[in-house]
């Protein structure tokens, strides 16, 4: 599991792996097959189709080439990494398979490559056993996640949560009913708002509480999951401004009509009262400046494909926008510059849903990754580079696509599970968990250090025996 304590033992891990590779007989490998000359498509959906077709007919060369391109285009997608290892294995390409497995292990990914017969060609070596064992261990629960409350079963598709200090309650927005609920830490629920013709709300995807200005901001969109969905509203979305105390609607700010579908989601508030919101449907970030009465695009980028979380430095200058496939973008609002957050190679930042900032540390909730986890990223003084990484909660029993949350003091409160993709008859009530974000505990699995030590000793002994036996 990727964590600060384990980083201390990477030299032992690398030494042991180097000894294993040194003892591995490269002459036993078959020659790498020549690539076919077939041109491959240049977009992800078409590449996925090509990969599936090639695998089905056992054209493993094309399967491998397609997976290499998918991995290149989406380097944080752990499933593409897994399938690329499978492709290498099917072609008996041990060296690239082991190298990719090691990279996945260093990123804290949890897979067991013995669960498919497709890896038979690369098994039964010290290298494979060593790295695969570590990856299996990465799936063990780590960290702290305490259940705060479980929502009633009739609350469907909660998708937004914020803390209302004035009420001392969580405000939770739902997609199905388009409602805003007030929920105490004891789990007691009361309804504050609900979508109707008068307020014009649809499904709720974002909630922001501005206590000092007595405002409640709601990001809403016409979603087919909304129970009163009208196909004529498809693609429409707006920001709604309510009086926090009276809940009276003050104004709605629709996304400018451009012929494209939109879905406003997570948002942040600057000290000046400006609001920045991500579009879940298209790679847009919108701004609603204080005192202005319309939304404007701040950023439209081809470098993102599926925006979800957004966080902001306290001074309001730097924004962080998380994309489920392509990582975290840094936006300098004042300088009008953008760039990718610089992260270590040992960190996988795929599958991010919620993203929050606490004392120059980004807190990210990852559900599109194995294992699902909550991670803390220490930023440098510029706010553009990750200096250290600590897992806060990993592979918890309650995790079933953990998604969005809110930071209250030094705790993250967040949805442990999601109802997206479940049928009506199989919906499980959604639980809210609490995880401290100020954790400084040693989260290393108790047997990890001993495991590494013993494996290293064994490899060194084998190497010494081999050297002593030389004439």
C-alpha positions as CSV (number, residue, x, y, z in Angstrom):
1,X,0.0,0.0,0.0
2,X,1.3,3.4,-0.9
3,X,2.0,5.2,2.3
4,X,4.7,7.3,3.9
5,X,5.9,4.5,6.3
6,X,6.2,2.0,3.4
7,X,8.2,4.5,1.3
8,X,11.0,4.1,3.9
9,X,11.3,0.4,2.9
10,X,11.3,0.9,-0.9
11,X,15.1,0.4,-1.0
12,X,14.6,-3.0,0.5
13,X,11.8,-3.8,-2.0
14,X,13.9,-2.6,-5.0
15,X,17.0,-4.5,-3.8
16,X,15.0,-7.6,-3.4
17,X,13.4,-7.2,-6.8
18,X,16.7,-6.5,-8.4
19,X,18.1,-9.7,-7.0
20,X,15.1,-11.5,-8.3
21,X,15.5,-10.1,-11.8
22,X,19.2,-10.9,-11.7
23,X,18.4,-14.5,-11.0
24,X,15.7,-14.7,-13.6
25,X,16.9,-16.5,-16.8
26,X,16.1,-14.1,-19.7
27,X,17.1,-16.8,-22.2
28,X,14.0,-18.7,-21.0
29,X,11.8,-16.1,-22.4
30,X,10.4,-16.3,-25.9
31,X,11.4,-13.6,-28.3
32,X,9.0,-10.7,-28.3
33,X,6.5,-11.2,-31.1
34,X,6.6,-8.6,-33.9
35,X,3.8,-6.1,-34.0
36,X,1.1,-6.3,-36.6
37,X,1.0,-3.4,-39.0
38,X,-2.7,-2.7,-38.5
39,X,-3.5,0.9,-37.7
40,X,-5.4,1.5,-34.5
41,X,-8.0,4.2,-33.7
42,X,-6.9,7.2,-31.8
43,X,-9.8,7.7,-29.3
44,X,-10.6,5.8,-26.2
45,X,-14.1,4.4,-27.0
46,X,-12.9,3.0,-30.3
47,X,-9.7,1.6,-28.7
48,X,-11.8,-0.2,-26.1
49,X,-13.9,-1.8,-28.9
50,X,-10.8,-2.8,-30.8
51,X,-9.2,-4.3,-27.6
52,X,-12.3,-6.4,-26.8
53,X,-12.6,-7.6,-30.4
54,X,-8.9,-8.6,-30.5
55,X,-9.1,-10.4,-27.2
56,X,-12.2,-12.3,-28.3
57,X,-10.5,-13.7,-31.4
58,X,-7.2,-14.3,-29.6
59,X,-5.4,-11.7,-31.6
60,X,-3.2,-10.9,-28.6
61,X,-0.7,-8.7,-30.5
62,X,-3.5,-6.3,-31.4
63,X,-4.9,-6.6,-27.9
64,X,-1.6,-5.6,-26.4
65,X,-1.1,-2.7,-28.8
66,X,-4.6,-1.4,-28.0
67,X,-4.1,-1.7,-24.3
68,X,-0.7,0.1,-24.6
69,X,-2.4,3.0,-26.3
70,X,-5.2,3.1,-23.7
71,X,-2.7,3.1,-20.9
72,X,-0.8,5.9,-22.6
73,X,-4.0,8.0,-23.0
74,X,-5.3,7.2,-19.5
75,X,-2.2,6.4,-17.3
76,X,-4.2,6.6,-14.1
77,X,-6.8,4.1,-15.1
78,X,-5.9,1.0,-13.0
79,X,-8.2,-1.3,-15.0
80,X,-6.3,-0.5,-18.2
81,X,-3.0,-1.2,-16.3
82,X,-4.4,-4.6,-15.2
83,X,-5.5,-5.5,-18.8
84,X,-2.1,-4.5,-20.1
85,X,-0.4,-6.9,-17.8
86,X,-2.8,-9.6,-19.0
87,X,-1.9,-8.7,-22.6
88,X,1.9,-9.0,-21.9
89,X,1.2,-12.3,-20.1
90,X,-0.7,-13.8,-23.0
91,X,2.3,-13.0,-25.2
92,X,4.7,-14.4,-22.6
93,X,6.4,-10.9,-22.3
94,X,7.6,-11.3,-18.8
95,X,9.8,-8.3,-18.4
96,X,7.2,-5.6,-19.3
97,X,4.6,-7.5,-17.3
98,X,6.7,-7.5,-14.2
99,X,7.7,-3.9,-14.6
100,X,4.1,-2.8,-14.8
101,X,3.1,-5.0,-11.9
102,X,5.8,-3.3,-9.8
103,X,4.6,0.1,-10.8
104,X,1.0,-0.8,-9.8
105,X,2.2,-2.2,-6.5
106,X,4.2,1.0,-5.8
107,X,1.0,3.0,-6.5
108,X,-0.8,1.0,-3.8
109,X,-3.1,-0.9,-6.3
110,X,-4.7,-4.1,-5.1
111,X,-4.9,-6.9,-7.7
112,X,-4.4,-10.7,-7.6
113,X,-3.1,-11.8,-11.0
114,X,-3.5,-15.5,-10.1
115,X,-7.3,-15.2,-10.4
116,X,-7.2,-15.4,-14.2
117,X,-5.7,-18.2,-16.3
118,X,-4.5,-15.5,-18.7
119,X,-1.4,-15.0,-16.5
120,X,-0.2,-18.6,-16.6
121,X,2.8,-17.6,-18.8
122,X,4.3,-15.2,-16.3
123,X,3.6,-17.2,-13.1
124,X,5.9,-19.5,-11.1
125,X,8.8,-17.1,-10.8
126,X,10.1,-15.4,-7.7
127,X,9.4,-12.0,-9.3
128,X,5.8,-12.7,-10.0
129,X,5.2,-14.3,-6.5
130,X,6.9,-11.4,-4.8
131,X,5.1,-8.5,-6.4
132,X,1.7,-10.3,-6.6
133,X,1.8,-11.1,-2.9
134,X,2.4,-7.4,-2.1
135,X,-0.5,-6.4,-4.3
136,X,-2.8,-8.8,-2.6
137,X,-1.8,-7.3,0.7
138,X,-2.7,-3.8,-0.6
139,X,-6.3,-4.8,-0.5
140,X,-6.4,-5.1,3.3
141,X,-8.3,-2.4,5.2
142,X,-6.1,0.5,6.5
143,X,-6.9,3.7,8.4
144,X,-9.9,5.0,10.2
145,X,-13.5,5.3,9.1
146,X,-16.2,5.6,11.7
147,X,-19.9,5.4,10.9
148,X,-21.8,8.6,11.8
149,X,-25.2,7.7,10.6
150,X,-27.1,5.8,7.9
151,X,-29.8,7.6,5.9
152,X,-33.3,6.2,5.7
153,X,-33.9,3.8,2.9
154,X,-36.4,6.2,1.2
155,X,-33.6,8.8,0.5
156,X,-32.5,7.9,-3.0
157,X,-29.3,9.0,-4.7
158,X,-27.8,11.5,-2.2
159,X,-25.0,13.2,-4.2
160,X,-24.1,16.4,-2.3
161,X,-23.2,17.2,1.3
162,X,-22.2,20.4,3.1
163,X,-22.1,21.5,6.7
164,X,-24.4,24.3,7.8
165,X,-22.9,25.9,10.9
166,X,-26.0,28.0,11.6
167,X,-28.2,24.9,11.9
168,X,-25.4,22.6,13.2
169,X,-26.5,20.1,10.6
170,X,-25.4,18.5,7.4
171,X,-27.3,19.6,4.3
172,X,-27.7,16.7,1.9
173,X,-28.9,17.0,-1.7
174,X,-30.6,14.2,-3.6
175,X,-30.8,13.4,-7.3
176,X,-34.1,11.5,-7.3
177,X,-36.3,14.0,-5.5
178,X,-34.2,17.1,-6.0
179,X,-34.5,17.7,-2.3
180,X,-32.3,19.4,0.3
181,X,-32.3,17.6,3.7
182,X,-31.0,18.7,7.0
183,X,-29.4,15.8,8.9
184,X,-28.0,16.0,12.4
185,X,-25.0,13.9,13.5
186,X,-27.6,11.7,15.3
187,X,-29.1,10.8,11.9
188,X,-32.4,12.7,12.4
189,X,-33.6,14.0,9.0
190,X,-35.9,16.9,8.1
191,X,-36.6,18.3,4.6
192,X,-35.7,21.9,3.9
193,X,-36.4,22.2,0.2
194,X,-37.8,20.1,-2.6
195,X,-37.9,20.5,-6.4
196,X,-41.2,22.0,-7.6
197,X,-42.5,24.3,-10.3
198,X,-42.1,27.4,-8.1
199,X,-38.3,27.0,-7.5
200,X,-37.5,25.2,-10.7
201,X,-35.0,22.8,-9.2
202,X,-34.1,19.5,-10.8
203,X,-31.7,16.8,-9.4
204,X,-29.2,18.3,-6.9
205,X,-25.5,17.7,-7.6
206,X,-23.8,20.4,-5.5
207,X,-24.5,22.3,-2.2
208,X,-22.5,25.3,-0.9
209,X,-23.3,27.1,2.4
210,X,-22.2,30.7,2.7
211,X,-23.0,31.5,6.3
212,X,-21.5,35.0,6.5
213,X,-23.6,36.1,3.5
214,X,-26.7,34.1,4.6
215,X,-26.7,32.2,1.3
216,X,-27.4,28.6,0.2
217,X,-26.1,27.8,-3.3
218,X,-27.4,24.7,-5.1
219,X,-26.1,23.2,-8.4
220,X,-28.9,21.4,-10.2
221,X,-29.4,19.6,-13.5
222,X,-32.1,17.8,-15.4
223,X,-31.1,14.2,-15.0
224,X,-33.0,11.1,-16.2
225,X,-32.5,9.9,-12.6
226,X,-34.7,12.8,-11.4
227,X,-38.2,11.4,-10.7
228,X,-39.9,14.3,-12.4
229,X,-37.5,14.4,-15.3
230,X,-38.9,16.0,-18.5
231,X,-37.0,15.0,-21.7
232,X,-37.6,18.6,-22.9
233,X,-35.2,19.7,-20.2
234,X,-32.4,17.3,-21.1
235,X,-29.0,19.0,-20.8
236,X,-30.3,22.0,-18.8
237,X,-28.5,23.0,-15.6
238,X,-28.4,26.0,-13.3
239,X,-27.0,27.5,-10.1
240,X,-29.7,28.4,-7.6
241,X,-29.3,31.1,-4.9
242,X,-31.4,30.8,-1.7
243,X,-31.6,32.7,1.5
244,X,-29.9,30.3,4.0
245,X,-32.2,31.2,6.9
246,X,-35.6,31.5,5.2
247,X,-34.9,29.3,2.2
248,X,-36.5,31.8,-0.1
249,X,-35.4,31.6,-3.7
250,X,-33.4,34.7,-4.7
251,X,-32.3,34.0,-8.2
252,X,-31.4,31.2,-10.6
253,X,-28.3,31.4,-12.9
254,X,-28.8,29.0,-15.9
255,X,-25.8,27.7,-17.8
256,X,-25.7,29.6,-21.1
257,X,-27.5,27.8,-23.9
258,X,-24.9,26.4,-26.4
259,X,-26.6,23.3,-27.7
260,X,-24.6,21.0,-25.5
261,X,-25.7,19.0,-22.4
262,X,-24.5,20.4,-19.0
263,X,-24.6,19.3,-15.4
264,X,-23.2,21.6,-12.8
265,X,-21.7,19.8,-9.8
266,X,-19.2,20.5,-7.0
267,X,-18.3,24.2,-6.3
268,X,-16.1,26.4,-4.1
269,X,-16.5,29.9,-2.7
270,X,-13.7,32.6,-2.6
271,X,-13.3,35.1,0.2
272,X,-14.8,37.7,-2.1
273,X,-17.9,35.7,-2.7
274,X,-17.0,34.4,-6.2
275,X,-18.2,30.9,-7.0
276,X,-16.5,28.3,-9.2
277,X,-18.3,25.2,-10.4
278,X,-17.4,22.2,-12.4
279,X,-19.5,20.8,-15.2
280,X,-19.9,17.1,-14.9
281,X,-21.0,16.6,-18.5
282,X,-18.4,18.7,-20.4
283,X,-14.9,19.8,-19.4
284,X,-16.0,23.3,-18.4
285,X,-15.4,25.3,-15.2
286,X,-17.9,28.1,-14.6
287,X,-17.7,31.2,-12.5
288,X,-20.4,33.3,-10.8
289,X,-18.7,36.5,-9.7
290,X,-20.0,38.3,-6.7
291,X,-22.4,41.0,-7.7
292,X,-22.9,39.6,-11.2
293,X,-26.1,38.0,-12.4
294,X,-24.9,35.4,-14.8
295,X,-22.6,32.4,-15.1
296,X,-19.6,32.6,-17.3
297,X,-17.2,29.9,-18.5
298,X,-13.8,30.3,-16.7
299,X,-12.2,27.4,-18.5
300,X,-12.9,25.0,-21.3
301,X,-10.1,22.4,-21.8
302,X,-9.4,19.3,-23.8
303,X,-7.1,18.1,-21.1
304,X,-10.0,16.9,-19.0
305,X,-12.9,14.5,-19.8
306,X,-14.8,13.8,-16.6
307,X,-14.6,16.5,-14.0
308,X,-15.9,15.9,-10.5
309,X,-14.1,17.4,-7.4
310,X,-13.0,21.0,-7.0
311,X,-10.9,22.6,-4.2
312,X,-9.4,26.0,-3.6
313,X,-6.6,27.7,-1.7
314,X,-7.9,30.0,1.1
315,X,-6.9,33.1,-0.8
316,X,-9.0,32.1,-3.8
317,X,-6.2,32.3,-6.3
318,X,-5.5,28.6,-7.0
319,X,-8.2,26.1,-7.9
320,X,-7.7,22.3,-8.1
321,X,-10.1,20.4,-10.4
322,X,-10.1,16.6,-10.3
323,X,-10.8,14.5,-13.4
324,X,-11.7,10.8,-12.9
325,X,-9.4,9.8,-15.8
326,X,-6.7,12.5,-16.2
327,X,-5.8,13.5,-12.7
328,X,-5.8,17.0,-11.1
329,X,-5.6,20.3,-12.9
330,X,-4.2,23.4,-11.2
331,X,-5.8,26.7,-12.2
332,X,-4.2,30.0,-11.3
333,X,-7.2,32.2,-11.5
334,X,-5.3,35.5,-11.4
335,X,-2.6,34.6,-13.8
336,X,-5.0,32.7,-16.1
337,X,-2.7,29.8,-16.2
338,X,-3.4,26.0,-16.0
339,X,-1.2,23.0,-15.5
340,X,-1.3,19.5,-14.1
341,X,-0.6,18.9,-10.4
342,X,2.9,17.3,-10.3
343,X,2.7,14.0,-8.4
344,X,5.2,11.3,-7.6
345,X,5.2,8.2,-9.9
346,X,4.2,6.1,-6.9
347,X,0.8,7.9,-6.7
348,X,-2.1,6.9,-8.8
349,X,-4.7,9.7,-9.0
350,X,-7.4,8.0,-11.0
351,X,-11.0,7.7,-10.1
352,X,-11.3,10.8,-8.0
353,X,-14.8,11.8,-6.9
354,X,-14.5,14.3,-4.0
355,X,-11.6,16.7,-3.6
356,X,-11.0,19.1,-0.7
357,X,-8.3,21.3,0.7
358,X,-7.2,21.3,4.4
359,X,-4.1,23.2,5.5
360,X,-2.3,23.0,2.1
361,X,-3.2,19.3,1.9
362,X,-5.5,17.9,-0.8
363,X,-7.9,15.3,0.5
364,X,-9.2,13.0,-2.3
365,X,-11.8,10.3,-2.3
366,X,-11.1,7.7,-5.0
367,X,-13.8,5.2,-6.0
368,X,-12.6,4.4,-9.5
369,X,-9.6,2.5,-8.3
370,X,-8.7,-0.7,-6.5
371,X,-8.6,-0.4,-3.5
372,X,-11.1,2.5,-3.0
373,X,-9.5,5.0,-0.6
374,X,-9.3,8.4,1.0
375,X,-5.8,10.0,0.5
376,X,-4.1,13.1,1.8
377,X,-1.6,14.9,-0.4
378,X,0.8,17.3,1.1
379,X,1.4,20.2,-1.3
380,X,4.6,22.3,-1.6
381,X,4.8,26.0,-0.9
382,X,3.7,26.8,-4.5
383,X,0.6,24.6,-4.3
384,X,1.5,22.9,-7.6
385,X,3.4,19.8,-6.5
386,X,2.8,16.9,-4.1
387,X,5.5,16.5,-1.6
388,X,4.2,13.6,0.6
389,X,1.3,11.2,0.5
390,X,-0.6,9.5,3.4
391,X,-3.6,7.1,3.1
392,X,-6.3,8.0,5.6
393,X,-8.8,5.2,4.9
394,X,-8.3,2.3,2.5
395,X,-10.5,-0.6,1.5
396,X,-12.9,-0.1,4.4
397,X,-15.7,-2.6,4.8
398,X,-18.3,0.1,4.3
399,X,-16.7,1.3,1.0
400,X,-18.9,0.8,-2.0
401,X,-18.0,3.7,-4.3
402,X,-17.4,6.3,-1.6
403,X,-18.0,9.7,-3.3
404,X,-18.5,13.2,-1.9
405,X,-18.0,14.8,1.5
406,X,-17.4,17.9,3.5
407,X,-14.6,18.9,6.0
408,X,-15.8,20.0,9.4
409,X,-12.9,21.0,11.7
410,X,-10.3,18.3,11.3
411,X,-12.7,15.6,10.1
412,X,-13.9,14.5,6.6
413,X,-17.6,13.4,6.5
414,X,-18.5,11.6,3.4
415,X,-20.8,9.1,1.6
416,X,-19.4,5.6,2.1
417,X,-21.5,4.1,-0.7
418,X,-23.3,5.1,-3.8
419,X,-26.7,4.0,-5.3
420,X,-25.7,4.7,-8.9
421,X,-26.0,1.6,-11.0
422,X,-28.2,-0.3,-8.6
423,X,-31.7,-1.4,-9.4
424,X,-34.7,-0.1,-7.4
425,X,-35.1,-3.4,-5.6
426,X,-31.4,-3.6,-4.6
427,X,-30.8,0.0,-3.3
428,X,-28.8,0.0,-0.1
429,X,-29.2,2.9,2.3
430,X,-26.3,5.3,2.1
431,X,-24.0,5.6,5.1
432,X,-22.0,8.7,6.1
433,X,-18.5,8.1,7.5
434,X,-16.1,10.2,9.5
435,X,-12.3,10.1,8.8
436,X,-9.9,12.4,10.6
437,X,-7.8,14.4,8.1
438,X,-5.1,15.3,10.7
439,X,-4.0,11.6,11.1
440,X,-0.3,11.1,11.7
441,X,-0.5,7.4,12.6
442,X,1.8,4.8,11.1
443,X,-0.7,3.2,8.7
444,X,1.7,0.5,7.6
445,X,0.2,-3.0,7.7
446,X,1.8,-4.7,10.8
447,X,3.4,-7.5,8.8
448,X,4.6,-5.5,5.9
449,X,8.0,-4.5,7.3
450,X,8.7,-8.1,8.5
451,X,7.6,-9.4,5.2
452,X,10.0,-7.2,3.3
453,X,12.8,-8.0,5.6
454,X,12.4,-11.7,5.3
455,X,12.0,-11.6,1.5
456,X,15.1,-9.4,1.2
457,X,17.2,-11.8,3.4
458,X,16.0,-14.8,1.4
459,X,17.0,-13.1,-1.9
460,X,20.4,-12.0,-0.6
461,X,21.1,-15.6,0.6
462,X,20.2,-17.0,-2.8
463,X,22.4,-14.5,-4.5
464,X,25.3,-15.3,-2.2
465,X,24.9,-19.0,-2.7
466,X,24.9,-18.5,-6.5
467,X,28.1,-16.4,-6.3
468,X,29.8,-18.9,-4.0
469,X,29.0,-21.8,-6.4
470,X,30.7,-20.1,-9.3
471,X,34.1,-21.7,-10.3
